[in-house]
Amino acid sequence: MTNWNANAALLFETVMIIIISYLPWLNIVLGTRMVAFPHFMIPALSWFSIIFFYDEIRKFYVRKGMRKDPKAMRTMYDGWLARNTYY
């Protein structure tokens, strides 16, 4: 995880949602109530793990479908996943 902007965004998003969910005075202002911790964390972690493993597997296959062409000095996209999902 060398993209520090993405790391900061993930950290900011997590802290922001915890603040919105668990500060009592903010719950009064927004007209919401506190979420029980198991209801907040268990679904979030299960979806996080699914999305994380899906993305890591996708990155593996994208990298497997790429190769460097030394003559043309560019990257060739041979695999279907690399051609259709790499941006």
Beta strands, then each sheet from edge to edge (+ up, - down):
strand 1: 66-69
strand 2: 74-77
sheet 1: 1+ 2-
end
